[in-house]
Amino acid sequence: MKPFNVHGLLRGFAWAKLGFAALLVALGPLTSSGLIPDEMRILALALLVAVGSSVALLVLEPLAQPGRVAWLICLLDAALITAVVAATGGASSIFAFLYVLLVTGACVLLSRTGGLAIAAVSCVLYTGVVLGRTVFPVSVFFDAPQETTALELLTIFLNAGTFLTVAIVAGGLAEQFRSTRAQLETQRRDLLDLQAFKDLVFQSVGTGLIALDRGHRITAFNGAAEEMVGVHAEHVIASPWTAVFGDFADLDEIAAAIDARPRAVVQRETTLRRSDGGNGAVRMTFSALRSGDGERVGLIAACEDLSTIRAMEERMRQADRLATLGRMAANIAHEVRNPLASLTGAIEVLVSPSTDGDARDRLSQIVLRESERLNEIIKNFLEYARPAPLVLQTADVAGIAEEVLVLLGHRALPEGLKIVREFTPPLPWRVDPQQFRQVLWNLCLNAVEAMPEGGELRLGTTARGRSLEVWVADTGEGLSATDLAHIFEPFYSTKPGGTGLGLALVHRIVRDHGGLTDVRSAPGLGTTFTLSLPATDG
């Protein structure tokens, strides 16, 4: 056991002796009526020494060698108890039980071996007191030598056995106490180390971590979260979520979604003011905060700074736009070169004096047709390059889909074409009705043109939480992987005579709505376009 612990036990032992001494003094009038003045002096001296040693242990600073002091105190107490027992009747003394208390205390202060040693010393001293009247008569305690009776010999053996038994039992209990205490101390240090490690990891991780209780109050806030949010942890701990983040993220809705699917995570994105005064995009991933028995006790939000990712995405989009612009310029040149060549040839023949009337009429028709073709190319390009601003309003998107299919039915459709409606009006959503109608029309028209021999066209819309999904599927020839990589580029088309602006316009309108466009296709298996438009507050 550590010296500091022995010192603490010594102080406890001293307090116990002081309490017992006070008890003896209080009971003195009841127990000293049969004691002669000499015996009273012995008792008083023993109490004085016991009190003095106890006070010394309590007053002194932590001892350099508390183990040796513990041995000295136990031996001193054994001598004092022997003096008291000898002064109060020897074998018939009522204070013989003090040996038991001493042995018990020694087992706690010392090791099991120390307790047995003090028990042996007590046995020797007690036997010496009882037999001292015959073998070593002491005039201080005895008036004259006396014979030791059989009862006194039996008392010696019984008390000696009691001392040793108490030493063995108390020693075992004391050893178990020390072992348990050592284990608890080890576990306490391990817990402190684990807590320090967890705090170190919690504060060192680059992801912002915010812990919330079931009342949506902030209970933990690490350093990364401080940098992202721009506030210090001491200012937000125990604060409600809304006091720090306002109306961002409905935690009741998030908690309900996580309770419905315990392993689910919910993500929300927002823009927060950073500590340097700038604004940064942050994605918060909410998950359940659970206790050891698996019960959800709150939420934990992992904050990810998206500023670097957004800057990289912008650079990639810029590089992609430049690459697209280069390909688009080449495609525009190709598209314009053919009608220009036709126009140039026709005009050269027209200005020739030898051209007759019929030839002039045919050449004039060519000039008009190619001019219209050039005008259509420029018109489509301007429509893509200078889009009209969105005019969002709540519209029945299922009704718009029905209108598109009705208009499509008035065109000359391939025989055997089957149109499948996978929507049920009404389905209100905030969109730009005119541009949304243009998206569906372009997708359906492409699907019909992909099935010249007939097939199945499926158009469907549905709301999934806070997202509107629209799909247009055909059973045509499908697209190759090469075509899929460029399908949304202007002036890239897989159809003869196509400008490639239809799907480019679809992609741009969906992007302006904040949505995503997904294409699934394979040669011979048809093509499916899936649009996802997020809900917007109006």
VENCORVEN-V662753 format. One record per residue. RES is the residue in one letter. SS is DSSP state (alpha for helix, beta for strand, coil for the rest). PSI is psi in whole degrees, 0 to 359 (NA if undefined). OMEGA is omega in radians with two decimals (999 if undefined). Layout:
BEGIN
RES,SS,PSI,OMEGA ; RES,SS,PSI,OMEGA
END
This chain:
BEGIN
M,coil,148,-3.10 ; K,coil,148,3.13 ; P,alpha,321,-3.14 ; F,alpha,322,3.11 ; N,alpha,319,3.10 ; V,alpha,320,3.12 ; H,alpha,318,3.10 ; G,alpha,321,3.10 ; L,alpha,324,3.09 ; L,alpha,318,3.12 ; R,alpha,319,3.08 ; G,alpha,320,3.10 ; F,alpha,321,3.13 ; A,alpha,317,3.11 ; W,alpha,321,3.12 ; A,alpha,319,3.12 ; K,alpha,321,3.11 ; L,alpha,320,3.11 ; G,alpha,319,3.13 ; F,alpha,322,3.10 ; A,alpha,319,3.09 ; A,alpha,323,3.13 ; L,alpha,318,3.12 ; L,alpha,320,3.12 ; V,alpha,320,3.13 ; A,alpha,325,-3.13 ; L,alpha,3,-3.09 ; G,alpha,313,-3.14 ; P,alpha,337,-3.10 ; L,alpha,337,-3.01 ; T,alpha,350,-3.02 ; S,coil,8,-3.10 ; S,coil,330,-3.11 ; G,coil,5,-3.07 ; L,coil,139,3.10 ; I,coil,162,-3.08 ; P,alpha,323,3.13 ; D,alpha,320,3.14 ; E,alpha,323,3.12 ; M,alpha,324,3.12 ; R,alpha,319,3.12 ; I,alpha,314,3.13 ; L,alpha,314,-3.13 ; A,alpha,318,3.13 ; L,alpha,318,3.14 ; A,alpha,316,3.10 ; L,alpha,320,-3.13 ; L,alpha,316,3.12 ; V,alpha,317,-3.13 ; A,alpha,316,3.13 ; V,alpha,318,-3.14 ; G,alpha,315,3.13 ; S,alpha,323,3.14 ; S,alpha,316,3.11 ; V,alpha,321,3.12 ; A,alpha,318,3.13 ; L,alpha,325,-3.10 ; L,alpha,330,-3.06 ; V,alpha,322,-3.06 ; L,coil,152,3.06 ; E,coil,168,3.09 ; P,coil,130,-3.02 ; L,coil,149,3.14 ; A,coil,324,-3.12 ; Q,coil,73,-3.08 ; P,alpha,334,3.13 ; G,alpha,316,3.13 ; R,alpha,322,3.11 ; V,alpha,322,3.12 ; A,alpha,318,3.09 ; W,alpha,315,-3.12 ; L,alpha,317,-3.13 ; I,alpha,318,-3.13 ; C,alpha,317,3.12 ; L,alpha,320,3.10 ; L,alpha,318,3.12 ; D,alpha,323,3.09 ; A,alpha,319,3.12 ; A,alpha,319,3.14 ; L,alpha,317,3.14 ; I,alpha,322,3.12 ; T,alpha,319,3.12 ; A,alpha,318,3.13 ; V,alpha,316,-3.14 ; V,alpha,317,-3.14 ; A,alpha,324,-3.10 ; A,alpha,343,-3.05 ; T,coil,26,2.98 ; G,coil,359,3.11 ; G,alpha,244,-3.09 ; A,alpha,331,-3.13 ; S,alpha,9,-3.10 ; S,coil,141,3.09 ; I,coil,354,-3.10 ; F,coil,12,3.13 ; A,coil,337,-3.14 ; F,alpha,344,3.13 ; L,alpha,332,3.07 ; Y,alpha,320,-3.14 ; V,alpha,316,3.12 ; L,alpha,321,3.13 ; L,alpha,315,-3.14 ; V,alpha,318,3.11 ; T,alpha,314,3.11 ; G,alpha,322,3.13 ; A,alpha,323,3.12 ; C,alpha,328,3.12 ; V,alpha,315,-3.10 ; L,alpha,318,-3.07 ; L,coil,185,3.07 ; S,coil,179,3.08 ; R,alpha,321,3.11 ; T,alpha,321,3.10 ; G,alpha,320,3.09 ; G,alpha,319,3.10 ; L,alpha,322,3.13 ; A,alpha,316,3.11 ; I,alpha,323,3.08 ; A,alpha,319,3.12 ; A,alpha,317,3.10 ; V,alpha,319,3.12 ; S,alpha,318,3.12 ; C,alpha,315,-3.11 ; V,alpha,315,-3.12 ; L,alpha,318,3.14 ; Y,alpha,318,3.10 ; T,alpha,321,3.11 ; G,alpha,323,3.12 ; V,alpha,315,-3.08 ; V,alpha,316,-3.11 ; L,alpha,352,-3.07 ; G,coil,334,3.14 ; R,coil,332,-3.10 ; T,coil,311,-3.04 ; V,coil,312,-3.12 ; F,coil,73,-3.13 ; P,coil,132,-3.13 ; V,coil,119,-3.04 ; S,coil,339,-3.14 ; V,coil,323,-3.05 ; F,coil,331,-3.01 ; F,coil,140,3.11 ; D,coil,320,-3.12 ; A,coil,156,3.12 ; P,coil,142,-3.14 ; Q,coil,155,3.10 ; E,coil,143,3.09 ; T,coil,121,-3.11 ; T,coil,167,3.10 ; A,alpha,325,3.12 ; L,alpha,321,3.11 ; E,alpha,322,3.07 ; L,alpha,319,3.10 ; L,alpha,320,3.11 ; T,alpha,320,3.11 ; I,alpha,309,-3.10 ; F,alpha,318,3.14 ; L,alpha,314,-3.14 ; N,alpha,320,3.10 ; A,alpha,316,3.08 ; G,alpha,322,3.11 ; T,alpha,315,-3.14 ; F,alpha,314,-3.11 ; L,alpha,321,3.12 ; T,alpha,315,3.10 ; V,alpha,320,3.14 ; A,alpha,317,-3.12 ; I,alpha,311,-3.10 ; V,alpha,309,-3.12 ; A,alpha,325,3.09 ; G,alpha,318,3.09 ; G,alpha,316,3.11 ; L,alpha,321,3.13 ; A,alpha,319,3.09 ; E,alpha,318,3.10 ; Q,alpha,321,3.10 ; F,alpha,314,3.13 ; R,alpha,317,-3.14 ; S,alpha,314,3.13 ; T,alpha,319,3.14 ; R,alpha,320,3.11 ; A,alpha,318,3.10 ; Q,alpha,316,3.11 ; L,alpha,320,3.12 ; E,alpha,319,3.10 ; T,alpha,316,3.12 ; Q,alpha,323,3.11 ; R,alpha,316,3.11 ; R,alpha,320,3.11 ; D,alpha,318,3.12 ; L,alpha,320,3.09 ; L,alpha,317,3.11 ; D,alpha,318,3.14 ; L,alpha,318,3.11 ; Q,alpha,318,3.10 ; A,alpha,320,3.12 ; F,alpha,316,3.13 ; K,alpha,319,3.09 ; D,alpha,320,3.13 ; L,alpha,313,3.12 ; V,alpha,317,-3.11 ; F,alpha,320,-3.11 ; Q,alpha,336,-3.06 ; S,alpha,338,-3.08 ; V,coil,141,-3.10 ; G,coil,344,3.11 ; T,coil,133,3.09 ; G,beta,131,-3.13 ; L,beta,128,3.13 ; I,beta,120,3.12 ; A,beta,140,-3.11 ; L,beta,143,3.05 ; D,beta,184,-3.08 ; R,coil,340,3.07 ; G,coil,10,3.12 ; H,coil,32,3.01 ; R,beta,143,-3.07 ; I,beta,125,-3.13 ; T,beta,344,3.12 ; A,beta,146,-3.02 ; F,beta,106,-3.03 ; N,coil,177,-3.06 ; G,alpha,320,3.14 ; A,alpha,322,3.09 ; A,alpha,324,3.09 ; E,alpha,316,-3.12 ; E,alpha,320,-3.10 ; M,alpha,319,-3.06 ; V,alpha,332,3.11 ; G,coil,20,3.09 ; V,coil,157,3.13 ; H,coil,152,-3.06 ; A,alpha,321,-3.09 ; E,alpha,342,3.14 ; H,alpha,347,-3.06 ; V,alpha,344,3.13 ; I,coil,133,-3.12 ; A,coil,5,3.09 ; S,coil,150,3.06 ; P,beta,153,3.12 ; W,alpha,317,-3.08 ; T,alpha,335,3.13 ; A,alpha,337,-3.11 ; V,alpha,318,-3.02 ; F,alpha,0,3.10 ; G,coil,223,-3.09 ; D,coil,1,-3.13 ; F,coil,128,3.07 ; A,coil,110,3.07 ; D,coil,100,-3.05 ; L,alpha,330,3.08 ; D,alpha,317,3.11 ; E,alpha,319,3.13 ; I,alpha,316,3.13 ; A,alpha,320,3.11 ; A,alpha,320,3.13 ; A,alpha,322,-3.14 ; I,alpha,323,3.09 ; D,alpha,326,3.11 ; A,alpha,325,3.11 ; R,coil,94,-2.97 ; P,coil,328,-3.10 ; R,coil,5,-3.09 ; A,coil,155,3.00 ; V,coil,149,-3.12 ; V,beta,130,-3.12 ; Q,beta,140,3.05 ; R,beta,146,3.11 ; E,beta,145,3.12 ; T,beta,175,3.07 ; T,beta,124,-3.11 ; L,beta,151,3.08 ; R,beta,124,-3.11 ; R,coil,171,-3.12 ; S,coil,335,3.12 ; D,coil,5,3.10 ; G,coil,345,3.14 ; G,coil,175,3.10 ; N,beta,144,-3.14 ; G,beta,141,3.08 ; A,beta,133,-3.10 ; V,beta,133,3.02 ; R,beta,127,3.11 ; M,beta,126,3.12 ; T,beta,113,-3.09 ; F,beta,135,3.06 ; S,beta,172,-3.07 ; A,beta,139,2.99 ; L,beta,115,-2.98 ; R,beta,151,3.06 ; S,coil,181,-3.10 ; G,coil,331,-3.14 ; D,coil,9,3.07 ; G,coil,359,-3.14 ; E,coil,137,3.12 ; R,beta,121,-3.13 ; V,beta,1,3.13 ; G,beta,203,3.14 ; L,beta,155,3.00 ; I,beta,131,-3.12 ; A,beta,122,3.07 ; A,beta,118,-3.06 ; C,beta,129,-3.14 ; E,beta,123,3.13 ; D,beta,118,-3.09 ; L,coil,7,-3.06 ; S,alpha,312,-3.14 ; T,alpha,320,3.14 ; I,alpha,317,3.14 ; R,alpha,320,3.11 ; A,alpha,320,3.10 ; M,alpha,319,3.10 ; E,alpha,321,3.12 ; E,alpha,319,3.10 ; R,alpha,321,3.11 ; M,alpha,320,3.11 ; R,alpha,322,3.12 ; Q,alpha,315,3.10 ; A,alpha,321,3.12 ; D,alpha,322,3.12 ; R,alpha,320,3.12 ; L,alpha,318,3.11 ; A,alpha,319,3.13 ; T,alpha,321,3.14 ; L,alpha,320,3.11 ; G,alpha,315,3.12 ; R,alpha,322,-3.13 ; M,alpha,322,3.11 ; A,alpha,319,3.11 ; A,alpha,320,3.13 ; N,alpha,322,3.10 ; I,alpha,315,3.12 ; A,alpha,320,3.13 ; H,alpha,317,-3.12 ; E,alpha,324,-3.07 ; V,alpha,330,-3.06 ; R,alpha,319,-3.09 ; N,alpha,308,3.11 ; P,alpha,329,3.10 ; L,alpha,320,3.11 ; A,alpha,319,3.11 ; S,alpha,318,3.13 ; L,alpha,316,-3.12 ; T,alpha,315,3.14 ; G,alpha,317,-3.12 ; A,alpha,320,-3.13 ; I,alpha,322,3.12 ; E,alpha,321,3.13 ; V,alpha,323,-3.13 ; L,alpha,321,-3.10 ; V,coil,352,3.14 ; S,coil,133,-3.13 ; P,coil,339,-3.07 ; S,coil,358,-3.09 ; T,coil,127,-3.11 ; D,coil,180,-3.05 ; G,alpha,315,-3.13 ; D,alpha,317,3.13 ; A,alpha,321,3.11 ; R,alpha,320,3.12 ; D,alpha,315,3.13 ; R,alpha,318,3.13 ; L,alpha,325,3.10 ; S,alpha,320,3.08 ; Q,alpha,320,3.11 ; I,alpha,317,3.14 ; V,alpha,315,3.13 ; L,alpha,316,-3.11 ; R,alpha,315,-3.12 ; E,alpha,328,3.07 ; S,alpha,318,3.08 ; E,alpha,323,3.12 ; R,alpha,316,3.08 ; L,alpha,319,-3.14 ; N,alpha,320,3.12 ; E,alpha,320,3.11 ; I,alpha,313,-3.14 ; I,alpha,320,-3.13 ; K,alpha,313,-3.14 ; N,alpha,321,3.14 ; F,alpha,315,3.13 ; L,alpha,325,3.11 ; E,alpha,324,3.10 ; Y,alpha,318,-3.04 ; A,alpha,330,-3.13 ; R,coil,74,-3.06 ; P,coil,150,3.06 ; A,coil,145,3.12 ; P,coil,150,3.14 ; L,coil,141,3.02 ; V,coil,89,-3.05 ; L,coil,137,3.05 ; Q,beta,159,3.14 ; T,beta,119,-3.10 ; A,beta,158,3.10 ; D,beta,97,-3.06 ; V,alpha,329,3.08 ; A,alpha,322,3.08 ; G,alpha,321,3.10 ; I,alpha,319,3.11 ; A,alpha,321,3.11 ; E,alpha,319,3.11 ; E,alpha,318,3.14 ; V,alpha,318,-3.13 ; L,alpha,327,3.09 ; V,alpha,315,3.10 ; L,alpha,322,3.13 ; L,alpha,328,-3.13 ; G,alpha,341,3.12 ; H,coil,358,3.07 ; R,coil,167,3.09 ; A,coil,103,-3.07 ; L,coil,153,3.10 ; P,coil,147,3.07 ; E,coil,143,3.14 ; G,coil,8,3.09 ; L,beta,128,3.13 ; K,beta,129,-3.14 ; I,beta,125,-3.12 ; V,beta,125,3.11 ; R,beta,122,3.13 ; E,beta,57,3.11 ; F,coil,158,3.13 ; T,coil,112,3.10 ; P,coil,156,-0.11 ; P,coil,157,3.07 ; L,coil,86,-3.08 ; P,beta,138,3.10 ; W,beta,150,3.13 ; R,beta,111,3.11 ; V,beta,173,2.91 ; D,coil,106,-3.01 ; P,alpha,318,-3.07 ; Q,alpha,314,-3.11 ; Q,alpha,327,3.07 ; F,alpha,321,3.09 ; R,alpha,320,3.12 ; Q,alpha,321,3.12 ; V,alpha,310,-3.12 ; L,alpha,321,-3.13 ; W,alpha,314,-3.13 ; N,alpha,318,-3.13 ; L,alpha,317,3.14 ; C,alpha,321,3.14 ; L,alpha,318,3.09 ; N,alpha,321,3.13 ; A,alpha,318,3.12 ; V,alpha,316,-3.13 ; E,alpha,338,3.10 ; A,coil,351,-3.13 ; M,coil,68,-3.11 ; P,coil,337,-3.14 ; E,coil,9,-3.13 ; G,coil,167,-3.11 ; G,beta,208,-3.10 ; E,beta,126,3.06 ; L,beta,123,3.13 ; R,beta,127,3.09 ; L,beta,123,-3.09 ; G,beta,152,3.06 ; T,beta,145,3.08 ; T,beta,156,3.08 ; A,beta,126,3.11 ; R,beta,95,-3.10 ; G,coil,239,-3.14 ; R,coil,29,-3.14 ; S,beta,138,3.05 ; L,beta,126,3.10 ; E,beta,133,3.11 ; V,beta,133,3.11 ; W,beta,142,3.06 ; V,beta,120,-3.06 ; A,beta,144,3.07 ; D,beta,167,3.12 ; T,coil,35,-3.12 ; G,coil,203,-3.04 ; E,coil,345,-3.14 ; G,coil,180,-3.09 ; L,coil,150,3.08 ; S,coil,167,3.13 ; A,alpha,326,3.12 ; T,alpha,316,3.12 ; D,alpha,322,3.14 ; L,alpha,327,-3.10 ; A,alpha,338,-3.07 ; H,coil,16,-2.93 ; I,coil,334,-3.10 ; F,coil,8,3.12 ; E,coil,136,3.10 ; P,coil,141,3.09 ; F,coil,19,2.98 ; Y,coil,117,-3.07 ; S,coil,146,3.07 ; T,coil,359,-3.12 ; K,coil,139,3.09 ; P,coil,128,3.13 ; G,coil,358,3.14 ; G,coil,148,3.13 ; T,coil,340,-3.12 ; G,coil,9,-3.13 ; L,alpha,343,-3.10 ; G,alpha,306,-3.14 ; L,alpha,329,3.06 ; A,alpha,321,3.10 ; L,alpha,320,3.08 ; V,alpha,312,-3.12 ; H,alpha,319,-3.12 ; R,alpha,318,3.14 ; I,alpha,317,3.11 ; V,alpha,319,3.11 ; R,alpha,320,3.11 ; D,alpha,331,3.08 ; H,coil,358,-3.11 ; G,coil,16,-3.06 ; G,coil,184,-3.13 ; L,beta,151,3.11 ; T,beta,125,3.14 ; D,beta,137,-3.12 ; V,beta,127,3.04 ; R,beta,121,-3.11 ; S,beta,154,3.06 ; A,coil,146,-3.14 ; P,coil,126,3.11 ; G,coil,356,-3.08 ; L,coil,6,3.11 ; G,coil,183,-3.06 ; T,beta,142,3.09 ; T,beta,123,3.03 ; F,beta,128,3.10 ; T,beta,123,-3.14 ; L,beta,137,3.09 ; S,beta,115,-3.12 ; L,beta,123,-3.13 ; P,beta,157,3.07 ; A,coil,143,3.10 ; T,coil,143,3.12 ; D,coil,129,-3.13 ; G,coil,NA,999
END
